[in-house]
Amino acid sequence: MKDAVLDRAVDLARGVAVALADDPAEVGEHLGLVHEDERLVTHRFACNARGYGGWEWTVTVARVPRGRVATVCEISLLPGPDAIRAKPWLPWADRLRPGDIGPGDVLPFRPDDPRLVPGWRPTGDDELDDVAIEELALARARVLSPVGREEAAQRWYRGTRGPTSAGSLASAAACATCGFLVPLQGSLGQVFGVCANEWSPDDGTVVSLDHGCGAHSETELALPSEWPAPDPLIDETAIEVVAPRPAAPDEAPADEVAELDEVAELDEVVELDEVVELDEVVEPVEIELLDDAALLDDVALPDEVLDTEEVVVIGGVAEPDDETIPAPPPEP
């Protein structure tokens, strides 16, 4: 049922909201009204305060029977349907995560912790008490339950001390063969142990038997190096680094170029068919051979030829045979 007096009390409700807010600009537009009961109406205003997106200022006004004046009953800041709200409340014990406990912090006692069960109480039987207390170390008020052992084993094996860590995959041997491994007692000792190597990154922690690291006790194993091979060092003060010159397309390879200093040798001596007698001795004449099979007939000789029986061509030079040259006649 509409109430004309209370429906028109928008200015009254806004003034009360502005007086309560820290900044008048935090009270936004009028969003509507709600008839709570007879002669009881709630006016809604948008909240523009930072961090309160979607919240609303709600001002409830009322009037007495047959009254013509609206009065304020209450005012509050309430979340709207799309308001930003905090996460659901969780008890302090449920909000804690591994690693949150610092020096001096104390966890609350949980008598119904599913990870623990009552420990061994002496029965008077020496045989049973010795096994439970001395061998199994059960002389405590509570010990691990099967659920607690299973959760611990799964957490350790899947963590950074298990076989799937980066260091374990890069290692060449497992912790089961390492001399620094201290096995655990009980059922957990079948899978885990404690590392006692100060050079290992896992020193003093529980590791799985198939875990591994670079500080294995048997270091004589052929372990692959994780460091890349360094580039060769060149002493540029002793040598000069010169880039090779690319060969021209028309340039013949070096192994196919004939050396000019090499001298062609004949396999046999060329003999002359006829011996020409010379009146006087002439100097040897250099003859350029065309090839290894060059004939003496193709070589032009001077008009005056040495009186000799044989001419030997050696290395492209025609020389008279010293043994066949007669002595020159004596001068008159």
C-alpha positions in Angstrom: 0.0 0.0 0.0 1.4 3.4 -1.0 2.0 6.1 1.6 2.1 9.6 0.1 3.9 11.2 3.1 6.7 8.6 3.3 7.0 8.2 -0.5 7.8 12.0 -0.8 10.4 11.9 2.0 13.3 11.5 -0.5 15.0 14.7 0.4 14.8 13.8 4.1 16.4 10.4 3.6 19.2 11.8 1.3 20.1 14.5 3.9 20.5 11.9 6.6 22.7 9.7 4.3 24.9 12.7 3.3 25.3 13.5 7.0 26.5 10.0 7.7 28.9 9.7 4.7 32.4 10.9 4.8 32.0 12.9 1.5 28.6 14.1 0.2 29.6 12.9 -3.2 29.5 9.3 -1.9 25.7 9.4 -1.9 24.5 8.9 -5.5 21.2 8.8 -7.3 17.9 7.6 -5.8 17.4 3.9 -6.7 13.9 3.5 -5.5 11.9 2.6 -2.4 10.6 -0.4 -0.6 7.4 -0.6 1.5 8.5 -2.7 4.4 5.2 -2.5 6.3 2.3 -0.2 7.0 3.6 3.4 7.5 7.2 2.1 7.0 9.2 2.8 3.8 13.0 2.3 3.0 14.6 4.7 0.4 17.7 3.4 -1.5 20.6 5.5 -2.8 23.6 4.5 -4.8 27.0 4.4 -3.0 29.8 6.1 -4.8 32.5 5.4 -2.2 35.7 3.7 -3.4 35.8 0.0 -2.7 32.0 -0.2 -2.3 30.9 -0.9 -5.8 27.2 -2.1 -5.9 26.5 -1.1 -2.3 23.5 1.1 -1.4 22.6 3.6 1.3 19.3 2.6 2.9 17.3 5.1 4.9 14.1 3.8 6.6 11.4 6.4 7.5 8.1 6.0 9.3 5.1 8.0 10.6 2.7 7.7 13.4 -1.0 6.9 12.7 -2.7 9.9 11.2 0.6 11.8 11.2 1.7 14.1 8.4 5.4 14.2 9.2 8.0 11.5 8.3 10.7 10.5 10.8 13.9 8.6 10.3 14.0 5.1 11.9 17.4 3.8 10.8 20.1 4.2 8.2 22.7 1.6 7.0 25.0 0.8 4.1 24.0 -2.6 2.7 25.3 -4.6 -0.3 23.2 -4.7 -3.4 22.6 -7.7 -5.7 25.9 -6.9 -7.6 27.9 -5.7 -4.7 31.6 -6.5 -4.2 31.7 -8.7 -1.1 34.5 -10.3 1.0 35.1 -14.0 0.8 33.1 -16.3 3.1 34.4 -16.3 6.6 36.7 -19.1 7.5 38.0 -19.9 11.0 41.6 -19.1 11.7 42.6 -22.7 11.9 41.1 -23.4 8.5 42.8 -20.4 6.8 46.3 -21.6 7.7 48.5 -23.0 4.9 51.9 -24.8 5.1 54.6 -22.3 5.7 52.4 -19.8 7.5 53.6 -20.7 11.0 56.5 -18.5 12.1 58.6 -18.4 15.2 56.4 -18.1 18.3 53.2 -19.1 16.5 51.2 -21.9 18.1 48.5 -24.1 16.3 45.3 -24.8 18.2 44.9 -28.2 19.6 42.7 -30.6 17.6 41.6 -33.6 19.6 39.8 -35.1 16.6 42.7 -34.8 14.1 42.2 -37.7 11.6 45.9 -37.8 11.0 46.6 -39.0 14.5 45.6 -42.0 16.6 46.3 -42.8 20.3 49.8 -44.1 21.0 50.8 -47.3 22.8 50.0 -47.5 26.5 52.1 -50.0 28.5 50.2 -53.2 29.1 52.5 -54.9 31.6 53.5 -57.5 29.0 57.3 -57.0 28.6 57.4 -58.6 25.2 54.6 -56.5 23.7 55.8 -53.3 25.4 59.4 -53.7 24.2 58.3 -54.2 20.6 55.9 -51.2 20.6 58.1 -48.8 22.6 61.7 -49.8 21.7 61.3 -50.9 18.0 58.2 -49.0 16.8 58.7 -45.9 19.0 55.0 -45.8 20.0 55.5 -44.5 23.5 53.6 -41.3 22.8 50.2 -39.9 23.5 49.3 -40.0 19.8 51.0 -41.3 16.7 50.4 -41.2 12.9 47.3 -42.9 11.7 47.2 -44.7 8.3 45.6 -41.6 6.9 48.4 -39.4 8.2 51.1 -41.7 6.8 49.4 -41.8 3.4 49.0 -38.0 3.2 52.7 -37.5 4.2 53.9 -40.0 1.7 51.9 -38.5 -1.2 53.1 -35.0 -0.2 56.8 -35.9 0.0 56.8 -38.1 -3.1 55.1 -35.5 -5.3 57.1 -32.5 -4.0 60.6 -31.2 -4.8 62.2 -34.1 -2.9 60.6 -36.8 -5.1 61.7 -38.4 -8.4 60.0 -35.8 -10.6 62.0 -32.7 -9.6 64.4 -31.0 -12.1 67.5 -32.0 -10.1 66.4 -35.6 -9.8 65.8 -35.9 -13.5 69.2 -34.5 -14.3 71.1 -36.8 -11.9 72.8 -40.0 -13.0 72.2 -42.1 -9.8 69.5 -42.4 -7.2 69.6 -41.7 -3.5 69.1 -45.4 -2.8 72.8 -46.1 -3.7 74.2 -43.0 -2.0 76.2 -43.4 1.2 74.8 -40.2 2.7 71.2 -41.6 2.9 69.9 -42.3 6.4 66.9 -44.7 6.1 63.7 -44.0 8.1 62.1 -46.5 10.5 58.7 -48.0 10.0 56.7 -48.3 6.8 57.8 -44.9 5.5 61.4 -46.2 5.5 60.6 -48.4 2.5 60.3 -45.4 0.3 62.0 -42.5 2.1 65.2 -41.5 3.9 67.0 -38.4 5.2 69.9 -36.8 3.3 73.0 -36.2 5.4 75.3 -34.6 2.8 76.1 -31.0 3.6 77.0 -30.3 -0.1 73.6 -31.5 -1.3 70.7 -29.1 -1.7 68.5 -31.7 0.1 70.7 -31.8 3.3 68.6 -32.5 6.4 65.4 -33.2 4.4 63.3 -36.3 3.7 64.0 -37.6 0.1 62.6 -40.5 -1.8 64.8 -43.5 -2.6 64.5 -42.8 -6.3 65.4 -39.1 -5.9 68.8 -37.8 -6.9 71.1 -34.8 -7.0 74.6 -33.9 -8.1 76.2 -34.6 -4.7 76.0 -38.4 -4.9 78.6 -40.2 -2.9 79.8 -42.3 -5.9 81.1 -39.3 -7.9 83.3 -41.5 -10.1 80.3 -42.3 -12.2 80.3 -40.8 -15.7 78.0 -37.9 -15.1 77.1 -35.7 -18.1 78.2 -32.1 -17.8 75.4 -29.5 -17.6 77.8 -26.7 -18.7 78.1 -25.9 -22.4 81.4 -26.4 -24.2 83.3 -23.0 -24.2 84.3 -21.4 -27.5 88.0 -21.7 -28.4 90.3 -18.8 -27.3 92.4 -17.1 -30.0 95.4 -15.1 -29.0 95.1 -12.3 -31.6 98.4 -10.7 -30.4 100.3 -13.7 -31.7 98.4 -14.5 -34.9 96.5 -12.5 -37.4 93.0 -13.8 -38.2 92.3 -13.4 -41.9 89.1 -14.4 -43.6 89.6 -16.7 -46.6 89.2 -14.9 -50.0 86.4 -16.5 -52.0 87.6 -17.9 -55.4 86.3 -16.2 -58.5 83.9 -18.3 -60.7 86.3 -18.4 -63.7 89.4 -19.0 -61.6 90.9 -22.5 -61.8 91.6 -24.4 -58.6 95.0 -24.0 -57.1 95.9 -27.7 -57.6 95.3 -27.5 -61.3 97.6 -24.6 -61.9 101.1 -25.6 -63.2 104.0 -24.3 -61.2 106.4 -22.2 -63.3 109.5 -23.2 -61.2 109.0 -26.9 -62.1 111.3 -28.2 -64.8 110.1 -30.8 -67.2 112.4 -33.8 -67.5 112.8 -36.0 -70.5 112.5 -39.8 -70.1 115.0 -40.5 -72.8 117.8 -38.8 -74.8 116.9 -37.6 -78.3 119.5 -38.8 -80.8 120.3 -37.0 -84.1 120.2 -38.9 -87.3 123.2 -37.0 -88.7 126.1 -35.2 -87.2 126.9 -31.8 -88.4 130.5 -30.7 -88.1 131.2 -27.2 -86.8 134.1 -25.0 -87.5 134.0 -23.5 -84.1 132.4 -24.0 -80.7 129.3 -22.0 -80.0 127.5 -21.4 -76.8 124.6 -23.7 -75.9 121.2 -22.5 -77.2 118.1 -22.5 -74.9 115.2 -24.2 -76.6 111.7 -23.8 -75.3 109.9 -27.1 -75.4 106.3 -27.1 -76.5 105.5 -30.3 -74.6 107.2 -33.5 -73.4 107.1 -35.0 -76.9 108.8 -32.1 -78.7 111.2 -33.2 -81.5 114.5 -31.6 -82.3 113.5 -31.3 -86.0 111.0 -28.6 -85.0 113.8 -26.5 -83.3 115.6 -23.9 -85.4 119.4 -24.1 -85.0 121.9 -21.4 -85.9 123.8 -21.5 -89.1 127.1 -22.4 -87.5 126.6 -25.6 -85.6 128.9 -27.2 -83.2 130.8 -30.2 -84.6 129.2 -32.9 -82.4 127.7 -36.2 -82.8 124.9 -35.8 -80.2 122.9 -33.0 -78.8 121.2 -33.6 -75.4 118.1 -31.7 -74.6 117.7 -31.3 -70.8 115.1 -29.2 -69.2 114.4 -27.3 -72.4 118.1 -26.5 -73.1 120.1 -28.0 -76.0 123.6 -28.7 -74.9 126.4 -30.5 -76.7 127.7 -33.7 -75.3 131.2 -33.0 -73.7 132.4 -36.5 -74.5 131.7 -36.2 -78.2 133.1 -32.7 -78.8 136.7 -32.8 -80.3 139.4 -30.5 -79.0 139.7 -27.3 -81.0 142.7 -27.1 -83.4 145.8 -25.3 -82.1 146.3 -21.7 -83.1 149.0 -21.1 -85.7 
